[in-house]
Structure formats: C-alpha cells, structure tokens
Amino acid sequence: MKQSQLFTKVSRQDPKDETALNARLLERGGFVYKNSAGIYSYLPLGWRVMQKIAQIIREEMNAIGGQELFMPALVEKKYLDATGRWSVEVGYEVHGKGEKAANFTLGWTHEEVLTEIVSKYISSYKDLPFAAYQIQTKFRNEPRAKSGLLRGREFMMKDLYSFHASEDDFEKYYEKVADAYRKIFERCGLKAVYTLAGGGAFTAKHTHEFQVPAEVGEDTIFVCEKCEYAENKEISKLQEGDRCPVSLRGSETTAAIPKGHEIASPAARNDGKRCGGRIYENKAIEVGNIFPLGTKYSEAFDLKFRDENGKEHFVVMGSYGIGLGRVMATVVEVSNDKAGIIWPESVAPFRAHLLSLGGADGSSIYEKLQKAGIEVLYDDRDLSAGEKFAESDLLGIPWRLVVSPKTGDGVEVKRRNEGKSKTVSVTEALKLLK
C-alpha cells in the first residue's frame, strides 16, 4: 500500500485525556480512533493488526477442533432469564422505539444462546464432544472505561464453548485449550502466565487466566520464579517471599490447589517433593481466561444426552475467552520504546516499511516486494527524512527499507528493534524479508 493513499495521518501530539500508553501510541499512529469513552474504531492499520491476531486465534482454535460460527449481538431476554443473568448489571438493555420495557440486551456473553442452539442437535453420547467458537463484538456496561483498549465498553472477543459427556473428557479438553492459548499468546509476541483465579459472578469457583506481566496491569499475581505457577491475588493466600506450594513429580508439576479444581494440571500424582521456588508479586494484564461451567447452562436449557445404556445426563460445558483488542493493546504496552511501537512480525500491519528519500524513486522495489508476497507500506510522500523516520518508528513496522541517492542500486535495511542499518542489494533484501 502507498502511504500517500492512506487516509489516516500520524499525529505528533498525544491525544487529550489519554493516559494509557497503548491509547496514546495507537491513536497517534492512526491505528484507532476514539469515538467515546471505551469505544474505538479500528482504522486501516489497526484493523490489519486485528486481522492478524484473529487469524492466529482461528488457526489454533481450528487445530483443537473448534468450529467457527457467528451468533447475534442482539440477545433476547428469555435467554438470560433462563439462567437468572438478566439482572446482572453488566450489559446494555435494548428496546425499540415505542416499547416501554427492554426485551433484548446487547450481547455481553453467549453461553445461553449457544446452549439453546446445541440442544436442538444433541441427543446421544455419539454427538459429543465438540466445541464451537466465534469472533464477535461484545458489549459491557463498564463504569470505569479507561486504559485505552484494555478496558472498553465495546470490544472484539473470541469466545469458545465446549460440550462433553463427562467431567473427565472436559478436563482433557480444558488442557488442550490451555495449550492452544499458550501458543496463541506466544505467536502474538506475548509471554502469558497461566494463573489460577476466582470464578466471579459468571462461572465456577475457580478458573484460570492468562496474565502478561506489565506495570500498567490492573491485576496483581503471585508467580513462582522457578516453575511459574501463579495465582491471582484476589483468591490467593500467597505472599511475596513465600515458597512455592507446587508439588513435583519428575519433570512435571501439579499445583496445590483446592480439591476438585486441579484442571489443566499436567500431573495428578506427586512424590511429595515441593518446588520451593520463591514467590514474587507482579502487576499483570489479563489477556485470556478459561472457565469450567459444569452443567449450569445445560440444566437451564435441558441439554441432555443418552449414554450407551440409554440413560440421560446433562452435558458438561466449558467457556474460553480472548479479547482481541486487549491483546493488541497489551502488545503495545510491553513492546515499545521512546520512539513508538515495536510490532512483533506476526501481528504487524505490514512486514516492511519502504521509505524513499531525497527524490529517489522506490517504485520498482515496491513492486518487487509485492510480487514476492511481502506486505509493504510504501512511504512515497514528499516529506523530509526526519519526518519519515519519526513516523516510521512510531508505526513500528518490523523492517524499514530506505532508498535514497546514497543507496544507489541497493537499499538500506534496518530492523525496528535494532539500532544499526546496512545497505544491501535488492535481492539480498528480499531474502532477508522472506
């Protein structure tokens, strides 16, 4: 894409009333536009990042058997009435003009909607297990909309739901999802810590979160420096300086957590030894969570199956969420410098940023990059070198290529997270980028 054709522009000034780093950098770079508190539009550059994140999520969800679908954002009251969640003060009630009472809500969750759908198709143990997911906009009546994309009223979310004939089968799949989440965040350039957490108002007594250590995080977690076992401070009895309570079995670990909540632990037995690593306290950003749901929703919608002997049972369920915008914001919060964003290659809007300086024409290199399948943003505008370099650093595209009278037939190549550049032939540049 030619930057002269990009309708958004880079701003030199921080936006007013934005304290979060992710909001300042993303708005200045023209990745997002703030419409209202907690409500953002994703502009062309930002939407490219979101699509990259969504594709990584799709690939990992499909790899564990997830089937993608799309459910309505407008959820009728009857669904939440069935589970007693209509009164939960988290969503936005909706009613049409001329109607006195709300009969719909803007979807903040979809357990009920999908459970009713599934009840029309499940009757036998042979129909289980399976999992379905969507990537869709969610709405939350967030009284403290702040921190840019980290806490919003409207946001993109991947929600996966799984259906099982037994708790044992559910626990096995829970482990698969946990592994898939680790891969997702790693591919997005994030080091996420698997953390035991409370269930809150929506689900089981204990759940698990994926927390990225960051000073701006609203959560506090206790983490073992040795085995990385972690607990959210909200439910933890641990303190900084304590010794890790995890029990060891060979090279595996099993957390010393409440009975009945050992889900996703690699080992169910131990030899009595303890990890003993030092516990330290850290601020963190929650980027994903996974929930045991039991039979709460299947009971509400009479979702049953018959086993091999014809006996009926309620289906066991799980729920698993990732906020795409939150992932994007977290990447910005942990991957930046004084000049701007440093995008990991996997989620960057473009792989290369081509700059033409001093009247040099980079069109032929731009065409070669495109033919080679390399996503490139070509800054063909008539601006000074200083302006182009500053904007390039702010945008944070992984590779910067410069053509100028000094480079001759070659091109100056520099990685965004490295200080030095080098001049190479166009052929060598293409090899580097591939």
LUMDO-98960 format. One record per residue (C-alpha): x, y, z; residue in one letter. Coordinates in steps of 0.001 Angstrom, whole numbers, m for minus. Layout:
<nodes>
+---------+---------+---------+---+
:       X :       Y :       Z : r :
+---------+---------+---------+---+
:       X :       Y :       Z : a :
...
+---------+---------+---------+---+
</nodes>
This chain:
<nodes>
+---------+---------+---------+---+
:       X :       Y :       Z : r :
+---------+---------+---------+---+
:       0 :       0 :       0 : m :
:    1214 :    3527 :    m781 : k :
:    1230 :    5744 :    2270 : q :
:     100 :    8714 :     177 : s :
:   m3176 :    6852 :    m347 : q :
:   m3702 :    6027 :    3330 : l :
:   m6434 :    8370 :    4522 : f :
:   m5199 :    8382 :    8125 : t :
:   m2297 :   10532 :    9245 : k :
:     281 :   10277 :   12011 : v :
:     m37 :   12834 :   14808 : s :
:    2918 :   14409 :   16619 : r :
:     855 :   15173 :   19708 : q :
:    m597 :   12809 :   22279 : d :
:   m4410 :   12745 :   22310 : p :
:   m6080 :   14682 :   25084 : k :
:   m7343 :   12828 :   28162 : d :
:   m5472 :    9610 :   27296 : e :
:   m3075 :    8396 :   29972 : t :
:   m2618 :    4790 :   28812 : a :
:     430 :    4257 :   26620 : l :
:   m1422 :    1907 :   24259 : n :
:   m4101 :    4534 :   23624 : a :
:   m1585 :    7325 :   23036 : r :
:     555 :    5364 :   20592 : l :
:   m2318 :    3700 :   18749 : l :
:   m4219 :    6965 :   18309 : e :
:   m1126 :    8938 :   17307 : r :
:    m190 :    6285 :   14755 : g :
:   m3666 :    6245 :   13233 : g :
:   m4370 :    2657 :   14254 : f :
:   m7549 :    3504 :   16182 : v :
:   m9921 :    6416 :   16664 : y :
:  m11623 :    7101 :   19979 : k :
:  m15336 :    7659 :   19427 : n :
:  m16426 :    7663 :   23075 : s :
:  m15057 :    6506 :   26418 : a :
:  m14270 :    2817 :   25987 : g :
:  m15393 :    2788 :   22338 : i :
:  m12892 :    2804 :   19473 : y :
:  m12923 :    2475 :   15704 : s :
:  m10197 :     335 :   14178 : y :
:   m8692 :    2275 :   11268 : l :
:   m6984 :     547 :    8313 : p :
:   m3635 :      m7 :   10061 : l :
:   m5265 :   m1127 :   13298 : g :
:   m7705 :   m3406 :   11517 : w :
:   m4814 :   m5140 :    9777 : r :
:   m3327 :   m5878 :   13201 : v :
:   m6662 :   m7187 :   14455 : m :
:   m6997 :   m9446 :   11428 : q :
:   m3546 :  m10904 :   12108 : k :
:   m4492 :  m11621 :   15722 : i :
:   m7810 :  m13135 :   14623 : a :
:   m6072 :  m15394 :   12115 : q :
:   m3662 :  m16715 :   14749 : i :
:   m6611 :  m17420 :   17043 : i :
:   m8558 :  m19155 :   14266 : r :
:   m5642 :  m21381 :   13383 : e :
:   m5150 :  m22534 :   16979 : e :
:   m8875 :  m22950 :   17675 : m :
:   m9322 :  m24967 :   14476 : n :
:   m6316 :  m27095 :   15442 : a :
:   m8130 :  m28302 :   18589 : i :
:  m11376 :  m28992 :   16749 : g :
:  m13161 :  m25683 :   17221 : g :
:  m15929 :  m24988 :   14715 : q :
:  m16399 :  m21320 :   13879 : e :
:  m19862 :  m19785 :   13818 : l :
:  m21413 :  m16373 :   14336 : f :
:  m24229 :  m15567 :   16756 : m :
:  m26397 :  m12446 :   17063 : p :
:  m25262 :   m9445 :   19081 : a :
:  m28908 :   m8774 :   19983 : l :
:  m29828 :  m11299 :   22688 : v :
:  m33448 :  m11751 :   23771 : e :
:  m34311 :  m11509 :   27465 : k :
:  m35603 :  m15093 :   27594 : k :
:  m32084 :  m16473 :   27262 : y :
:  m30672 :  m14667 :   30287 : l :
:  m33889 :  m15189 :   32255 : d :
:  m33307 :  m18935 :   31958 : a :
:  m30100 :  m18676 :   33972 : t :
:  m31016 :  m15705 :   36139 : g :
:  m28463 :  m13464 :   34494 : r :
:  m30771 :  m10796 :   33073 : w :
:  m30422 :   m8880 :   36352 : s :
:  m26605 :   m8956 :   36247 : v :
:  m25531 :   m5324 :   35882 : e :
:  m23020 :   m5779 :   33115 : v :
:  m24809 :   m5297 :   29795 : g :
:  m26877 :   m2729 :   27907 : y :
:  m30624 :   m3277 :   27788 : e :
:  m32279 :   m2535 :   24437 : v :
:  m35827 :   m1730 :   23495 : h :
:  m37389 :    m426 :   20325 : g :
:  m38974 :    2975 :   19942 : k :
:  m42455 :    2932 :   21406 : g :
:  m41646 :     m14 :   23701 : e :
:  m41651 :     747 :   27414 : k :
:  m39559 :   m2185 :   28611 : a :
:  m36386 :   m3720 :   27281 : a :
:  m36730 :   m7211 :   25877 : n :
:  m33204 :   m7520 :   24499 : f :
:  m29635 :   m6862 :   25558 : t :
:  m26526 :   m6193 :   23521 : l :
:  m24644 :   m9450 :   23847 : g :
:  m22026 :   m9497 :   26578 : w :
:  m21882 :  m13290 :   26642 : t :
:  m23291 :  m16182 :   24600 : h :
:  m23382 :  m19295 :   26785 : e :
:  m27182 :  m19270 :   26847 : e :
:  m27634 :  m18576 :   23149 : v :
:  m25354 :  m21393 :   22043 : l :
:  m26670 :  m23855 :   24617 : t :
:  m30189 :  m23492 :   23249 : e :
:  m28907 :  m23930 :   19694 : i :
:  m26973 :  m27042 :   20666 : v :
:  m29997 :  m28522 :   22445 : s :
:  m31643 :  m28929 :   19042 : k :
:  m28825 :  m31105 :   17728 : y :
:  m27530 :  m33176 :   20668 : i :
:  m29275 :  m36352 :   21793 : s :
:  m26650 :  m39106 :   22087 : s :
:  m23185 :  m39597 :   23544 : y :
:  m22144 :  m40139 :   19941 : k :
:  m22783 :  m36420 :   19318 : d :
:  m20152 :  m35460 :   21894 : l :
:  m17659 :  m33942 :   22414 : p :
:  m17450 :  m30865 :   20228 : f :
:  m16527 :  m27183 :   20516 : a :
:  m17726 :  m24060 :   18714 : a :
:  m16363 :  m20540 :   18735 : y :
:  m16967 :  m17097 :   17306 : q :
:  m15083 :  m13813 :   16947 : i :
:  m17596 :  m11079 :   17577 : q :
:  m18237 :   m7707 :   19179 : t :
:  m19211 :   m7786 :   22849 : k :
:  m20764 :   m5020 :   24926 : f :
:  m20186 :   m4372 :   28627 : r :
:  m21597 :   m1582 :   30757 : n :
:  m18136 :    m698 :   32007 : e :
:  m18333 :    2083 :   34614 : p :
:  m14547 :    2554 :   34531 : r :
:  m13828 :    2627 :   30812 : a :
:  m10176 :    3555 :   30757 : k :
:   m6676 :    2354 :   29866 : s :
:   m7349 :    2596 :   26142 : g :
:   m8226 :    m763 :   24625 : l :
:   m7577 :   m2590 :   27899 : l :
:  m10940 :   m1714 :   29418 : r :
:  m13721 :    m913 :   26992 : g :
:  m17474 :    m848 :   26596 : r :
:  m17407 :   m2382 :   23122 : e :
:  m14713 :   m4840 :   22091 : f :
:  m13862 :   m7790 :   19870 : m :
:  m13780 :  m11159 :   21598 : m :
:  m13160 :  m14755 :   20699 : k :
:  m15454 :  m16948 :   22768 : d :
:  m15170 :  m20734 :   22549 : l :
:  m17634 :  m23150 :   24156 : y :
:  m17103 :  m26885 :   24583 : s :
:  m19617 :  m29678 :   25221 : f :
:  m18776 :  m33026 :   26841 : h :
:  m20280 :  m36270 :   28092 : a :
:  m18183 :  m36307 :   31276 : s :
:  m16051 :  m34180 :   33568 : e :
:  m13049 :  m36293 :   32634 : d :
:  m13485 :  m35560 :   28951 : d :
:  m13998 :  m31874 :   29729 : f :
:  m10786 :  m31712 :   31765 : e :
:   m8794 :  m33228 :   28905 : k :
:  m10136 :  m30634 :   26514 : y :
:   m9526 :  m27867 :   29057 : y :
:   m5857 :  m28815 :   28945 : e :
:   m5894 :  m28661 :   25134 : k :
:   m7367 :  m25171 :   25227 : v :
:   m4781 :  m24071 :   27785 : a :
:   m2016 :  m25284 :   25477 : d :
:   m3653 :  m23575 :   22490 : a :
:   m3834 :  m20313 :   24433 : y :
:    m146 :  m20517 :   25280 : r :
:     599 :  m20908 :   21557 : k :
:   m1695 :  m18008 :   20630 : i :
:     m76 :  m15551 :   23004 : f :
:    3422 :  m16723 :   22151 : e :
:    2681 :  m16267 :   18447 : r :
:    1400 :  m12763 :   19215 : c :
:    4704 :  m11958 :   20908 : g :
:    3414 :  m12144 :   24480 : l :
:    4698 :  m14089 :   27472 : k :
:    1482 :  m15049 :   29270 : a :
:    1477 :  m16641 :   32714 : v :
:   m1114 :  m19364 :   33398 : y :
:   m2822 :  m18164 :   36580 : t :
:   m5326 :  m19686 :   38988 : l :
:   m8183 :  m17250 :   39530 : a :
:  m11637 :  m16880 :   41047 : g :
:  m14750 :  m17579 :   39040 : g :
:  m16562 :  m14344 :   39792 : g :
:  m20293 :  m13998 :   39218 : a :
:  m20473 :  m15937 :   35970 : f :
:  m18967 :  m19370 :   36473 : t :
:  m17240 :  m21910 :   38718 : a :
:  m15431 :  m21313 :   41996 : k :
:  m12027 :  m21386 :   40331 : h :
:  m10960 :  m20631 :   36784 : t :
:   m7713 :  m19833 :   35010 : h :
:   m6425 :  m16629 :   33467 : e :
:   m3551 :  m15845 :   31140 : f :
:   m1735 :  m12843 :   32568 : q :
:    1009 :  m10794 :   30900 : v :
:    3299 :   m9125 :   33458 : p :
:    3183 :   m5350 :   32958 : a :
:    3411 :   m2375 :   35305 : e :
:     180 :    m921 :   33884 : v :
:   m1782 :   m4098 :   34648 : g :
:   m4841 :   m3821 :   36870 : e :
:   m4381 :   m7336 :   38253 : d :
:   m1818 :   m8480 :   40781 : t :
:    m478 :  m12012 :   40547 : i :
:    1870 :  m14101 :   42660 : f :
:    4298 :  m16084 :   40499 : v :
:    6917 :  m18693 :   41296 : c :
:   10280 :  m17647 :   39861 : e :
:   11193 :  m21309 :   39360 : k :
:    8182 :  m23162 :   37897 : c :
:    5986 :  m20113 :   37056 : e :
:    2971 :  m21408 :   38975 : y :
:     780 :  m18361 :   39560 : a :
:   m2298 :  m17242 :   41472 : e :
:   m4372 :  m14090 :   41200 : n :
:   m4101 :  m12021 :   44365 : k :
:   m7904 :  m11901 :   44634 : e :
:   m8066 :  m15577 :   45615 : i :
:   m4536 :  m16255 :   46777 : s :
:   m3168 :  m16868 :   50260 : k :
:     362 :  m16482 :   48937 : l :
:    2583 :  m13505 :   49678 : q :
:    5760 :  m12227 :   48115 : e :
:    8718 :  m14127 :   49509 : g :
:    6745 :  m17311 :   50221 : d :
:    7952 :  m20647 :   48907 : r :
:    6077 :  m22214 :   46001 : c :
:    3399 :  m24727 :   47112 : p :
:    3554 :  m26763 :   43904 : v :
:    4168 :  m30497 :   44265 : s :
:    6625 :  m32139 :   41906 : l :
:    6537 :  m35415 :   40017 : r :
:    9597 :  m35918 :   37866 : g :
:    9736 :  m33042 :   35403 : s :
:    6025 :  m32336 :   35841 : e :
:    4198 :  m30187 :   38351 : t :
:     771 :  m30212 :   39894 : t :
:    m440 :  m27135 :   41698 : a :
:   m1507 :  m27453 :   45310 : a :
:   m4947 :  m26008 :   44608 : i :
:   m8335 :  m26789 :   46125 : p :
:   m9633 :  m30307 :   45596 : k :
:  m11806 :  m30534 :   42529 : g :
:  m10016 :  m27706 :   40746 : h :
:   m6862 :  m29482 :   39588 : e :
:   m7965 :  m28897 :   35992 : i :
:   m5230 :  m28448 :   33407 : a :
:   m2502 :  m29630 :   35775 : s :
:     m53 :  m31894 :   33877 : p :
:     113 :  m34474 :   36660 : a :
:   m2460 :  m35811 :   39086 : a :
:      28 :  m37518 :   41422 : r :
:    3254 :  m36412 :   43085 : n :
:    6121 :  m37854 :   45073 : d :
:    5784 :  m35441 :   47966 : g :
:    8537 :  m33039 :   46887 : k :
:    7866 :  m29342 :   46670 : r :
:    9053 :  m26818 :   44092 : c :
:   10120 :  m24404 :   46803 : g :
:   10830 :  m21555 :   44393 : g :
:   10478 :  m18003 :   45640 : r :
:    7117 :  m16322 :   45084 : i :
:    7205 :  m12782 :   43753 : y :
:    4421 :  m10245 :   43184 : e :
:    3763 :   m8703 :   39795 : n :
:    1267 :   m6407 :   38114 : k :
:    m275 :   m8035 :   35050 : a :
:   m2759 :   m7636 :   32217 : i :
:   m5324 :  m10400 :   31714 : e :
:   m5424 :  m11333 :   28014 : v :
:   m7494 :  m14531 :   28193 : g :
:   m9430 :  m16810 :   30504 : n :
:  m10872 :  m20315 :   30606 : i :
:  m13876 :  m21418 :   32667 : f :
:  m15319 :  m24725 :   33863 : p :
:  m19107 :  m24329 :   33536 : l :
:  m20264 :  m27730 :   34740 : g :
:  m23939 :  m28342 :   33944 : t :
:  m25339 :  m24913 :   34903 : k :
:  m26336 :  m23970 :   31362 : y :
:  m27272 :  m27422 :   30136 : s :
:  m29689 :  m27760 :   33057 : e :
:  m31231 :  m24360 :   32286 : a :
:  m31900 :  m25374 :   28662 : f :
:  m32495 :  m29082 :   29253 : d :
:  m29443 :  m30024 :   27198 : l :
:  m29150 :  m33786 :   27741 : k :
:  m27673 :  m36802 :   26012 : f :
:  m28247 :  m40551 :   26333 : r :
:  m25290 :  m42745 :   27222 : d :
:  m24547 :  m46276 :   25895 : e :
:  m27227 :  m47685 :   28212 : n :
:  m29880 :  m45152 :   27244 : g :
:  m29605 :  m43198 :   30493 : k :
:  m29928 :  m39417 :   30248 : e :
:  m27301 :  m36979 :   31542 : h :
:  m26776 :  m33250 :   31371 : f :
:  m23970 :  m32104 :   29095 : v :
:  m20821 :  m30772 :   30782 : v :
:  m19604 :  m27439 :   29397 : m :
:  m16642 :  m25092 :   29326 : g :
:  m16151 :  m21487 :   28189 : s :
:  m12948 :  m19847 :   26929 : y :
:  m12391 :  m16182 :   26029 : g :
:   m9755 :  m13925 :   24471 : i :
:  m10143 :  m10180 :   23929 : g :
:   m8550 :   m9282 :   20584 : l :
:   m8299 :   m5560 :   21242 : g :
:   m6847 :   m6277 :   24667 : r :
:   m4189 :   m8479 :   23052 : v :
:   m3379 :   m5664 :   20625 : m :
:   m3128 :   m3111 :   23436 : a :
:   m1017 :   m5426 :   25579 : t :
:    1470 :   m5927 :   22753 : v :
:    1844 :   m2145 :   22551 : v :
:    2213 :   m1811 :   26333 : e :
:    5057 :   m4336 :   26532 : v :
:    6717 :   m3813 :   23134 : s :
:    7714 :    m178 :   22609 : n :
:   10442 :    2383 :   23081 : d :
:   10608 :    6167 :   23318 : k :
:   10068 :    6473 :   19564 : a :
:    6917 :    4352 :   19324 : g :
:    5557 :     842 :   18870 : i :
:    7671 :   m2243 :   18102 : i :
:    5277 :   m4743 :   16499 : w :
:    6138 :   m8455 :   16529 : p :
:    6269 :   m9635 :   12908 : e :
:    3330 :  m11982 :   13436 : s :
:     812 :   m9191 :   14117 : v :
:    2391 :   m6149 :   12453 : a :
:     159 :   m4321 :    9951 : p :
:    2905 :   m4683 :    7334 : f :
:    6145 :   m6620 :    7287 : r :
:    8165 :   m3824 :    5703 : a :
:    8062 :     m17 :    5595 : h :
:    9711 :    1309 :    2433 : l :
:   10839 :    4947 :    2556 : l :
:   12011 :    6973 :    m452 : s :
:   14240 :    9926 :     440 : l :
:   15851 :   12792 :   m1425 : g :
:   13783 :   12388 :   m4561 : g :
:   14738 :    8717 :   m5033 : a :
:   12101 :    6526 :   m6678 : d :
:   11298 :    3330 :   m4791 : g :
:    8510 :    2183 :   m7121 : s :
:   10465 :    m700 :   m8655 : s :
:   11458 :   m2054 :   m5221 : i :
:    7864 :   m1628 :   m4057 : y :
:    6656 :   m3719 :   m6990 : e :
:    9281 :   m6418 :   m6354 : k :
:    8289 :   m6650 :   m2709 : l :
:    4639 :   m7029 :   m3651 : q :
:    5409 :   m9694 :   m6276 : k :
:    7401 :  m11588 :   m3626 : a :
:    4305 :  m11642 :   m1405 : g :
:    5802 :   m9281 :    1185 : i :
:    3309 :   m6917 :    2798 : e :
:    4747 :   m3444 :    2430 : v :
:    3737 :     117 :    3231 : l :
:    5479 :    2444 :     763 : y :
:    6077 :    5981 :    2019 : d :
:    6090 :    7794 :   m1310 : d :
:    5181 :   11179 :     171 : r :
:    7164 :   14386 :    m271 : d :
:    8362 :   14821 :    3312 : l :
:   11744 :   15328 :    4952 : s :
:   13862 :   12374 :    6003 : a :
:   13426 :   13322 :    9664 : g :
:    9641 :   13305 :    9402 : e :
:    9590 :    9955 :    7618 : k :
:   11961 :    8303 :   10091 : f :
:    9991 :    9590 :   13093 : a :
:    6695 :    8360 :   11654 : e :
:    8211 :    5010 :   10734 : s :
:    9468 :    4495 :   14288 : d :
:    6055 :    5401 :   15713 : l :
:    4239 :    2951 :   13417 : l :
:    6631 :     207 :   14487 : g :
:    6649 :   m1928 :   11326 : i :
:    9329 :   m4665 :   11798 : p :
:   11564 :   m3881 :    8790 : w :
:   12495 :    m454 :    7430 : r :
:   13840 :    m180 :    3889 : l :
:   15264 :    3117 :    2646 : v :
:   16080 :    4152 :    m912 : v :
:   17948 :    7409 :   m1444 : s :
:   20654 :    8904 :   m3657 : p :
:   23181 :    7391 :   m1204 : k :
:   21953 :    3791 :   m1598 : t :
:   22417 :    3714 :   m5375 : g :
:   21066 :     447 :   m6760 : d :
:   20827 :   m1008 :   m3269 : g :
:   18562 :    m458 :    m293 : v :
:   19275 :     390 :    3340 : e :
:   17749 :   m2214 :    5642 : v :
:   17084 :   m1908 :    9377 : k :
:   15006 :   m3849 :   11842 : r :
:   12767 :   m1747 :   14083 : r :
:   14195 :   m3225 :   17290 : n :
:   17834 :   m2914 :   16211 : e :
:   19986 :     198 :   16139 : g :
:   22166 :    m444 :   13106 : k :
:   21245 :    m460 :    9432 : s :
:   23101 :   m1877 :    6451 : k :
:   22963 :   m1319 :    2711 : t :
:   22397 :   m4454 :     644 : v :
:   21254 :   m5346 :   m2841 : s :
:   17547 :   m5577 :   m3522 : v :
:   17943 :   m9341 :   m3971 : t :
:   19549 :   m9659 :    m525 : e :
:   16820 :   m7501 :     983 : a :
:   14143 :   m9799 :    m426 : l :
:   15941 :  m12827 :    1058 : k :
:   16105 :  m11150 :    4460 : l :
:   12417 :  m10341 :    4412 : l :
:   11397 :  m13814 :    3312 : k :
+---------+---------+---------+---+
</nodes>
